Amino acid sequence: MARLDDFREAFRLAAEKLASVNLNRLCSLSGSTLLENADGGPKIGLCFIHDELLILTRPEVEVVRRQTHEPIPLAEKIIVLHYLLAAQGESLGNNLVTFREVPGGAFYYPAFLKRARDPLVRVFGGEPERLLRCGRQLDAEPAHLGDASVRLMPLPRIPLTFVLWKGDEEFAPEATILFDRSVGSYLPTEDIAMLSGIVVYRLIRINQGLS
């Protein structure tokens, strides 16, 4: 269970850091919203992959769905806290980059392929149009690249663009995931790979429910 222990420690450290930062500045840089608890304690509102979340700061840090107060999975909690803590407020541009072009991307590239790119090709490569149908359920917009592509915002200042090429009798299906060049100022590179995989598997679950 070393991996679970690592996750728990990562969450503990991030929660500890969150307790010591200026929340007004943090929310301004990350595009989140500072709210008030009924007891007067601060909490943060944030949209994460089509879910409205609350980050509670008292009596201890917790990340829950806004409507039900149900905690989200531990890996997602870590990404949310890391995003809030890392956000530098850099503006989004029109300069898209591949994962290899993200700082440190070459080192984490095998993990990125396994978590995100390969499952995307495996499930949607033969029927790229299904990506469009699934993406709409996460408020994605067509990106007009490849044979099918969508752009969605899993976090307020992190757009992801998923691009598919169907392939033919000569070439196998192919895919890529593109990022705004500013992505490294909002998440560590390992978390970018993890976030990409989480979104891909969210799309896969939606696809499983389609007729």
Secondary structure, DSSP 8 states (H G I E B T S, - for coil): -HHHHHHHHHHHHHHHHHTTS-HHHHHHHHT-EEEE-TTS-EEEEEEETTEEEEEE-SSS-EEEETTT--B--HHHHHHHHHHHHH-------S-EE-GGGSTTHHHHHHHHIIIIIHHHHHHHTT-THHHHHHHHTTT-EE---SSEEEEEEEETTEEEEEEEE---SSS--EEEEEEEGGGGGTS-HHHHHHHHHHHHHHHHHHHHT--
